[in-house]
């Protein structure tokens, strides 16, 4: 028989014998001890109940006797305290073992009180006046306990009736309470009479039969208060010679078990040392030292040891090949894991982006109606009125909702951008006054906008929002002050690279850097910093879209953003934007001046809008401005109105997407007959803006939702009067709702 088989059989036999013996001993011991414990516990509980009944006999007798006393009843009715002093004196209470006495009238007011306690003064019974009816609703004599600083007071009480009313069926003429303090001295005396050690414990301490190592049984008895809740607990410790003997017997039994176990382990160790450890030690030394000479003695062994020795030699020969294969596999698995993580992250971001684009249309329609009607109502309300203040708060909430929508669209890269070639240095310099107002006075702001080349093609407004968001986050990261630096520089990226999931081709970039000396971030936070709805700020202070919107805007602008941070050392955000060769456009010199446009009167405007709220708002605003308004909710209704209209339609104000067609199709069809008709598209759905052949004309003909009535009027007047004043459309930018960082909230 081989060594391995011998070892396995020996171990199995030892384990089986030990397990069976241990299980049998444990079962016998458990059953015997549980039976004795249960019998002893039941006996001591019954003995305690009998003792407490006997101990309270004097109080019960006093209450039964005095509560059916005609003298006490008359004394309560006549407020005769002298009778009580004479018949219920302190000596009488002492004879009955009582320490306190309270007598109440039938209305619950205190008539008389006597207290022989000099430490625990109880001026009144521990029962509220409105609790008497509940206390005596089901029984005329009550027994409860009340907590006192020096112990627990046992209280017995009853309703007061005439002596002839043994059943207490007549209305109660008053209430009688008598109490006895269970002080430590009293508990010692009770322990002497009862035979078990009695003590008071906190109400949170509870045990239903605890056997201590010395054989003592401990259990607790609940002491109910007047409302049924525990006023205290009585701990009973009963010493039992039987339980002590059983405890010793158990320890002796387990000592034999341990001794038997030690013997078995010794036998197993001897066998292992002889048949396993000694040869395996040499095999191990050979493996650690890579020396096969130590195991040559086992070359001719036909057992397991010889087989292992031959395997070791084979292992040394194949080790290098195995290690190379394992390293290659680990690298491949790591690359696959990283790719899967990037794919899951991209899918999650794309899913939230689709959701944001899906709700943008309806949400922007709602905001257009809310803000528009709110502003119209604001004009009718007098200043410094409560109604106007409430309305302004509502408009602030709507502005914040509009900002939230723009952040969602920015993060999902579906916002409408109007890129222009701008000077990034000048943008930072123009924003410097606002940035200084934004940061706290403890924060030192340093602006170094001195990149040699700084022309980039971006949406100026969105890039301003990106810078404001980064500065705002940097300020919050420095609650105790610090240094915040905003700088620009030229960066050469020699080869294509990836930054936070954004592919950057090789080339020259203008880098916008925002760094702080704040709290910094750990690696886990850095990995999630650009995720939507992720924030490290307390709940209610932020919604976690600020940096997600920054990420979306930068990516949509053809750039990339990275973050470097160490806990306790601050953070640095780097935005790389492609450098362009064309000169920057000076937006400040744009000839767009809304007030320069005249307001035509009596012109016909056809409005096509599927949302009823927006349709009514736009119609009402233009009607008040003197326009003749035709309204349609779908393409079919618009065609009917256009055919039936006898005059000229000067403006088609249509939603980009309408039921039964599109705004572009309606414009193309109507212009065959209405040659002087202008078109203004209302757009609340960002996906529409990127489609080809959807909107004809330049950006001047696009009105982005949500918009205000003032913006609507200016855009309509701008289009209708553009031919007469000869304005340049290329320099005019569609205006949407303008919400600053301060107004919209962060």
LINKA-V662457 format. One record per residue. N is the residue number from 0. NEAR is the number of other C-alpha atoms within 10 Angstrom. Layout:
N|NEAR + N|NEAR
//
This chain:
0|6 + 1|9 + 2|13 + 3|14 + 4|10 + 5|13 + 6|16 + 7|10 + 8|12 + 9|15 + 10|17 + 11|12 + 12|12 + 13|15 + 14|14 + 15|12 + 16|12 + 17|15 + 18|11 + 19|11 + 20|12 + 21|15 + 22|12 + 23|11 + 24|14 + 25|14 + 26|11 + 27|11 + 28|16 + 29|12 + 30|11 + 31|11 + 32|17 + 33|12 + 34|11 + 35|13 + 36|20 + 37|11 + 38|11 + 39|17 + 40|20 + 41|12 + 42|11 + 43|18 + 44|16 + 45|10 + 46|14 + 47|18 + 48|12 + 49|12 + 50|15 + 51|12 + 52|11 + 53|11 + 54|15 + 55|17 + 56|14 + 57|16 + 58|23 + 59|21 + 60|13 + 61|20 + 62|21 + 63|19 + 64|11 + 65|19 + 66|28 + 67|21 + 68|16 + 69|15 + 70|17 + 71|26 + 72|23 + 73|14 + 74|16 + 75|23 + 76|14 + 77|9 + 78|15 + 79|16 + 80|14 + 81|10 + 82|15 + 83|18 + 84|12 + 85|10 + 86|13 + 87|15 + 88|13 + 89|17 + 90|11 + 91|13 + 92|22 + 93|13 + 94|10 + 95|17 + 96|19 + 97|22 + 98|19 + 99|26 + 100|26 + 101|20 + 102|26 + 103|22 + 104|20 + 105|18 + 106|13 + 107|16 + 108|12 + 109|17 + 110|18 + 111|19 + 112|18 + 113|21 + 114|19 + 115|16 + 116|12 + 117|7 + 118|9 + 119|14 + 120|13 + 121|19 + 122|14 + 123|18 + 124|21 + 125|16 + 126|13 + 127|10 + 128|13 + 129|10 + 130|14 + 131|16 + 132|10 + 133|11 + 134|19 + 135|16 + 136|9 + 137|9 + 138|11 + 139|16 + 140|20 + 141|17 + 142|19 + 143|19 + 144|26 + 145|21 + 146|17 + 147|18 + 148|10 + 149|12 + 150|19 + 151|22 + 152|26 + 153|23 + 154|26 + 155|23 + 156|27 + 157|25 + 158|26 + 159|31 + 160|24 + 161|19 + 162|16 + 163|10 + 164|11 + 165|11 + 166|10 + 167|19 + 168|9 + 169|11 + 170|11 + 171|19 + 172|20 + 173|23 + 174|27 + 175|23 + 176|24 + 177|28 + 178|26 + 179|24 + 180|24 + 181|21 + 182|17 + 183|15 + 184|10 + 185|15 + 186|18 + 187|16 + 188|15 + 189|19 + 190|16 + 191|12 + 192|11 + 193|16 + 194|14 + 195|21 + 196|17 + 197|23 + 198|20 + 199|19 + 200|15 + 201|12 + 202|15 + 203|9 + 204|11 + 205|15 + 206|11 + 207|11 + 208|19 + 209|15 + 210|20 + 211|14 + 212|12 + 213|15 + 214|20 + 215|19 + 216|23 + 217|21 + 218|19 + 219|23 + 220|19 + 221|15 + 222|20 + 223|17 + 224|20 + 225|20 + 226|13 + 227|11 + 228|13 + 229|19 + 230|20 + 231|25 + 232|21 + 233|20 + 234|21 + 235|22 + 236|22 + 237|18 + 238|18 + 239|15 + 240|11 + 241|14 + 242|21 + 243|18 + 244|12 + 245|19 + 246|19 + 247|14 + 248|13 + 249|16 + 250|12 + 251|12 + 252|15 + 253|15 + 254|12 + 255|11 + 256|16 + 257|13 + 258|12 + 259|13 + 260|16 + 261|12 + 262|12 + 263|17 + 264|14 + 265|12 + 266|15 + 267|15 + 268|14 + 269|13 + 270|16 + 271|14 + 272|14 + 273|10 + 274|16 + 275|16 + 276|15 + 277|11 + 278|17 + 279|16 + 280|12 + 281|15 + 282|20 + 283|15 + 284|14 + 285|18 + 286|18 + 287|9 + 288|9 + 289|13 + 290|15 + 291|17 + 292|8 + 293|16 + 294|23 + 295|13 + 296|11 + 297|18 + 298|13 + 299|12 + 300|14 + 301|10 + 302|13 + 303|13 + 304|21 + 305|18 + 306|14 + 307|17 + 308|26 + 309|18 + 310|12 + 311|20 + 312|16 + 313|11 + 314|13 + 315|14 + 316|11 + 317|11 + 318|11 + 319|11 + 320|10 + 321|12 + 322|11 + 323|10 + 324|11 + 325|12 + 326|11 + 327|12 + 328|12 + 329|11 + 330|11 + 331|12 + 332|12 + 333|12 + 334|12 + 335|12 + 336|12 + 337|12 + 338|12 + 339|12 + 340|12 + 341|14 + 342|13 + 343|12 + 344|14 + 345|12 + 346|12 + 347|14 + 348|17 + 349|15 + 350|12 + 351|16 + 352|20 + 353|15 + 354|14 + 355|22 + 356|20 + 357|14 + 358|14 + 359|24 + 360|18 + 361|13 + 362|18 + 363|23 + 364|22 + 365|18 + 366|22 + 367|26 + 368|24 + 369|20 + 370|23 + 371|24 + 372|21 + 373|18 + 374|17 + 375|15 + 376|12 + 377|17 + 378|10 + 379|9 + 380|14 + 381|10 + 382|11 + 383|8 + 384|10 + 385|11 + 386|13 + 387|18 + 388|14 + 389|11 + 390|17 + 391|15 + 392|12 + 393|15 + 394|22 + 395|17 + 396|16 + 397|19 + 398|23 + 399|20 + 400|17 + 401|25 + 402|21 + 403|19 + 404|22 + 405|21 + 406|24 + 407|27 + 408|26 + 409|28 + 410|30 + 411|26 + 412|24 + 413|24 + 414|25 + 415|21 + 416|18 + 417|15 + 418|15 + 419|16 + 420|21 + 421|22 + 422|20 + 423|28 + 424|21 + 425|15 + 426|17 + 427|22 + 428|15 + 429|12 + 430|13 + 431|16 + 432|10 + 433|11 + 434|19 + 435|16 + 436|9 + 437|15 + 438|20 + 439|18 + 440|11 + 441|13 + 442|19 + 443|15 + 444|20 + 445|15 + 446|16 + 447|15 + 448|19 + 449|16 + 450|18 + 451|11 + 452|19 + 453|28 + 454|25 + 455|24 + 456|22 + 457|24 + 458|18 + 459|20 + 460|13 + 461|22 + 462|19 + 463|15 + 464|17 + 465|21 + 466|20 + 467|20 + 468|18 + 469|19 + 470|23 + 471|18 + 472|15 + 473|28 + 474|25 + 475|15 + 476|20 + 477|21 + 478|13 + 479|12 + 480|18 + 481|19 + 482|17 + 483|23 + 484|17 + 485|22 + 486|18 + 487|24 + 488|19 + 489|19 + 490|17 + 491|11 + 492|14 + 493|10 + 494|9 + 495|10 + 496|12 + 497|11 + 498|13 + 499|13 + 500|15 + 501|16 + 502|14 + 503|20 + 504|14 + 505|13 + 506|13 + 507|17 + 508|23 + 509|25 + 510|25 + 511|23 + 512|22 + 513|22 + 514|22 + 515|27 + 516|21 + 517|24 + 518|19 + 519|20 + 520|21 + 521|12 + 522|12 + 523|8 + 524|14 + 525|17 + 526|12 + 527|13 + 528|21 + 529|24 + 530|20 + 531|23 + 532|15 + 533|17 + 534|19 + 535|12 + 536|12 + 537|8 + 538|8 + 539|6 + 540|11 + 541|15 + 542|16 + 543|19 + 544|24 + 545|29 + 546|23 + 547|23 + 548|28 + 549|26 + 550|28 + 551|25 + 552|28 + 553|23 + 554|23 + 555|20 + 556|21 + 557|15 + 558|23 + 559|24 + 560|22 + 561|18 + 562|19 + 563|14 + 564|21 + 565|15 + 566|12 + 567|12 + 568|13 + 569|21 + 570|22 + 571|21 + 572|18 + 573|17 + 574|22 + 575|25 + 576|27 + 577|24 + 578|19 + 579|17 + 580|12 + 581|11 + 582|12 + 583|17 + 584|15 + 585|12 + 586|15 + 587|7 + 588|8 + 589|13 + 590|13 + 591|17 + 592|11 + 593|13 + 594|10 + 595|13 + 596|20 + 597|15 + 598|18 + 599|14 + 600|10 + 601|12 + 602|16 + 603|21 + 604|24 + 605|21 + 606|25 + 607|28 + 608|26 + 609|18 + 610|16 + 611|12 + 612|16 + 613|21 + 614|20 + 615|15 + 616|18 + 617|23 + 618|19 + 619|15 + 620|19 + 621|18 + 622|15 + 623|9 + 624|14 + 625|14 + 626|18 + 627|17 + 628|19 + 629|19 + 630|19 + 631|20 + 632|19 + 633|22 + 634|21 + 635|14 + 636|14 + 637|22 + 638|15 + 639|11 + 640|14 + 641|17 + 642|11 + 643|9 + 644|12 + 645|8 + 646|11 + 647|15 + 648|23 + 649|19 + 650|22 + 651|24 + 652|25 + 653|31 + 654|26 + 655|25 + 656|24 + 657|20 + 658|15 + 659|11 + 660|13 + 661|18 + 662|27 + 663|20 + 664|16 + 665|20 + 666|22 + 667|13 + 668|11 + 669|18 + 670|15 + 671|10 + 672|13 + 673|17 + 674|11 + 675|12 + 676|18 + 677|18 + 678|27 + 679|24 + 680|24 + 681|23 + 682|22 + 683|26 + 684|25 + 685|20 + 686|15 + 687|15 + 688|18 + 689|12 + 690|9 + 691|8 + 692|8 + 693|15 + 694|22 + 695|16 + 696|11 + 697|12 + 698|18 + 699|20 + 700|23 + 701|25 + 702|26 + 703|21 + 704|24 + 705|26 + 706|23 + 707|23 + 708|20 + 709|13 + 710|17 + 711|20 + 712|16 + 713|18 + 714|21 + 715|24 + 716|18 + 717|24 + 718|20 + 719|20 + 720|17 + 721|15 + 722|10 + 723|10 + 724|11 + 725|8 + 726|17 + 727|13 + 728|17 + 729|10 + 730|15 + 731|17 + 732|17 + 733|14 + 734|18 + 735|15 + 736|18 + 737|16 + 738|14 + 739|14 + 740|15 + 741|9 + 742|14 + 743|18 + 744|16 + 745|18
//
